[in-house]
Amino acid sequence: MNKLIIIGASGHGKVVADIAEQNGYKEIFFLDDNENVKECYGYPVIGKSSDSVKYSNCDFFIAIGNSFIREKLYAKIKTIGNITTLIHPRAILAHTVKVGRGTVIVAGAIINSDTTIGEGCIINTGATIGHDNVIGDFSHISAGTHLAGAVNIGHNTWVSVGAVIINNTSVCANCCIGAGAVVVKSIRQPGTYIGIPAKVKRIR
């Protein structure tokens, strides 16, 4: 299809629209629940997220930063139409990398061999992901983060800007790794972790 509906007319939506253009989409439209937003990145906002049922003949992408909202919308939209995957042409992926539906990989990201990226993920600008990583569904690997080899990131986890995770470690589901944190041992309890080395700030 050459028509794409992006849900979420925000800063992240702008990034997604740019990548969509470079993936060959000629007609791009937005849906957003804020009625005051009329356009995004030069493309029109044509309704609310609930209007998605009107556009089953289009591809969809969910450009919502909040992973819990993104997951909820994903469950709804996949019953309506095709959720596409968007990879910037200047991202570098080994040929053995597997990428789930509804994931966006932004410019400058590098993903090495035999890594699996789940559904609905965000792999942001300049993130590096080593070999044999597993990134759980609806997780966000932020700009400038570095994941060494054989790292496992759980479902719905946010690795914030500039964080570093050493090799052969795991971070469980529903975690937030703070900006600039360095994870040197596996994290097994959902919560927020900050500092060098990363230590728990708040348990979920």
C-alpha positions as CSV (number, residue, x, y, z in Angstrom):
1,M,0.0,0.0,0.0
2,N,1.1,3.6,-0.6
3,K,-1.3,5.1,2.1
4,L,-0.2,5.3,5.7
5,I,-2.2,6.3,8.8
6,I,0.1,7.4,11.6
7,I,-1.6,7.5,15.0
8,G,0.0,10.2,17.2
9,A,0.7,13.7,15.7
10,S,3.6,14.5,18.0
11,G,7.4,14.9,17.9
12,H,7.7,11.1,17.5
13,G,5.1,11.2,14.8
14,K,7.3,13.6,12.8
15,V,10.2,11.2,13.0
16,V,7.9,8.4,11.9
17,A,6.6,10.4,9.0
18,D,10.1,11.2,7.7
19,I,11.0,7.5,7.8
20,A,7.7,6.6,6.1
21,E,8.6,9.0,3.3
22,Q,11.9,7.3,2.9
23,N,10.2,3.9,2.9
24,G,8.2,4.9,-0.2
25,Y,4.9,6.1,1.3
26,K,3.3,8.7,-1.0
27,E,0.1,9.5,1.0
28,I,0.5,10.0,4.8
29,F,-2.2,11.0,7.2
30,F,-2.4,11.4,11.0
31,L,-5.0,10.5,13.6
32,D,-4.7,12.2,17.0
33,D,-7.1,12.6,20.0
34,N,-6.2,16.2,20.5
35,E,-8.7,18.1,18.4
36,N,-6.5,21.2,18.4
37,V,-3.9,19.5,16.3
38,K,-4.6,19.9,12.6
39,E,-1.3,18.8,11.0
40,C,2.0,17.2,11.7
41,Y,5.2,17.3,9.5
42,G,3.1,18.9,6.8
43,Y,0.5,16.1,6.7
44,P,-3.1,16.5,7.8
45,V,-4.7,15.2,10.9
46,I,-8.0,13.6,9.7
47,G,-9.6,12.4,12.9
48,K,-9.1,10.7,16.2
49,S,-7.6,7.3,16.9
50,S,-11.2,5.9,17.2
51,D,-11.6,6.8,13.5
52,S,-9.1,4.1,12.5
53,V,-11.9,1.7,11.6
54,K,-12.7,4.0,8.6
55,Y,-9.3,3.3,7.0
56,S,-8.9,-0.5,6.9
57,N,-7.6,-0.1,3.3
58,C,-4.5,1.7,4.6
59,D,-1.3,0.7,6.5
60,F,-1.0,1.9,10.1
61,F,1.8,2.9,12.4
62,I,1.4,3.8,16.0
63,A,3.7,6.7,16.9
64,I,2.9,7.0,20.6
65,G,5.9,7.2,23.0
66,N,4.0,5.9,26.0
67,S,4.4,2.1,25.7
68,F,1.3,1.2,27.6
69,I,-0.9,3.3,25.3
70,R,1.0,2.1,22.3
71,E,0.4,-1.6,23.3
72,K,-3.3,-0.9,23.9
73,L,-3.7,0.7,20.5
74,Y,-1.7,-2.0,18.8
75,A,-4.1,-4.6,20.1
76,K,-7.0,-2.7,18.6
77,I,-5.4,-1.7,15.3
78,K,-4.2,-5.1,14.4
79,T,-7.8,-6.2,14.1
80,I,-8.5,-3.4,11.6
81,G,-5.6,-3.4,9.2
82,N,-2.0,-3.9,8.6
83,I,0.5,-2.5,11.1
84,T,3.7,-1.7,9.2
85,T,7.3,-1.8,10.3
86,L,9.5,1.2,9.5
87,I,13.3,1.1,9.2
88,H,15.3,4.2,8.3
89,P,17.6,3.5,5.3
90,R,20.6,4.8,7.2
91,A,20.1,2.3,10.1
92,I,22.5,-0.6,9.9
93,L,21.1,-4.1,10.5
94,A,22.8,-7.4,10.2
95,H,21.0,-9.7,7.8
96,T,20.1,-12.1,10.6
97,V,18.3,-9.5,12.7
98,K,14.6,-10.1,13.1
99,V,12.2,-7.2,13.6
100,G,8.7,-7.4,14.8
101,R,5.7,-5.7,13.3
102,G,5.0,-2.1,14.3
103,T,8.6,-1.4,15.3
104,V,10.4,1.7,14.1
105,I,14.2,1.8,13.8
106,V,15.6,5.4,13.5
107,A,18.6,6.8,11.6
108,G,22.0,5.8,12.9
109,A,20.9,2.8,14.8
110,I,23.2,-0.2,14.6
111,I,21.9,-3.7,15.3
112,N,24.2,-6.6,15.1
113,S,23.8,-10.3,14.2
114,D,21.2,-12.7,15.5
115,T,19.3,-10.0,17.5
116,T,15.5,-10.2,17.8
117,I,13.5,-7.0,18.1
118,G,9.9,-7.5,19.3
119,E,6.6,-5.9,18.2
120,G,5.8,-2.2,18.7
121,C,9.4,-1.2,19.7
122,I,11.2,2.0,19.3
123,I,14.9,1.8,18.4
124,N,16.0,5.4,18.5
125,T,18.6,7.6,16.9
126,G,22.2,6.2,17.2
127,A,21.4,3.3,19.5
128,T,23.7,0.4,19.2
129,I,22.6,-3.1,20.0
130,G,25.1,-6.0,20.1
131,H,24.8,-9.5,18.8
132,D,22.3,-12.0,20.2
133,N,20.2,-9.4,22.0
134,V,16.4,-9.9,22.6
135,I,14.4,-6.8,22.9
136,G,10.9,-7.4,24.3
137,D,7.7,-6.1,22.7
138,F,6.8,-2.4,23.2
139,S,10.2,-1.6,24.6
140,H,12.0,1.7,23.8
141,I,15.8,1.7,23.3
142,S,16.5,5.5,23.4
143,A,18.9,7.7,21.5
144,G,22.6,7.1,22.1
145,T,22.1,3.9,24.2
146,H,24.6,1.1,24.0
147,L,23.6,-2.6,24.6
148,A,26.5,-5.1,24.5
149,G,26.2,-8.7,23.4
150,A,23.7,-11.1,24.6
151,V,21.5,-8.6,26.5
152,N,17.8,-9.4,27.1
153,I,15.4,-6.5,27.6
154,G,11.9,-7.4,28.9
155,H,8.5,-6.4,27.6
156,N,7.5,-2.7,28.0
157,T,10.9,-1.6,29.3
158,W,12.4,1.9,28.6
159,V,16.2,2.2,28.3
160,S,16.6,6.0,28.5
161,V,19.1,8.3,26.7
162,G,22.7,7.4,26.9
163,A,22.3,4.3,29.1
164,V,24.8,1.4,28.8
165,I,24.1,-2.3,29.5
166,I,27.0,-4.7,29.7
167,N,27.0,-8.1,28.0
168,N,25.2,-11.2,29.2
169,T,22.8,-9.3,31.4
170,S,19.0,-9.1,31.5
171,V,16.5,-6.4,32.4
172,C,13.1,-7.6,33.3
173,A,9.8,-6.3,32.0
174,N,8.3,-3.0,33.0
175,C,11.5,-1.3,33.9
176,C,12.9,2.2,33.3
177,I,16.7,2.5,33.0
178,G,17.5,6.2,33.7
179,A,19.5,8.5,31.4
180,G,23.2,7.7,31.5
181,A,22.8,4.7,33.8
182,V,25.2,1.8,33.5
183,V,23.7,-1.6,34.1
184,V,26.4,-4.1,35.3
185,K,24.3,-6.9,36.6
186,S,20.9,-8.3,35.7
187,I,17.7,-6.6,36.9
188,R,14.9,-8.9,38.0
189,Q,12.4,-6.6,39.7
190,P,10.3,-4.0,37.8
191,G,11.2,-0.5,38.7
192,T,13.3,2.6,37.9
193,Y,17.0,2.3,38.0
194,I,19.5,5.1,37.9
195,G,23.2,5.9,38.3
196,I,26.6,4.2,37.8
197,P,26.3,1.4,38.5
198,A,22.5,1.4,38.1
199,K,20.7,1.0,41.4
200,V,17.0,0.9,42.2
201,K,15.3,4.3,42.7
202,R,11.7,3.1,42.8
203,I,10.0,-0.3,42.7
204,R,6.9,-0.7,40.6
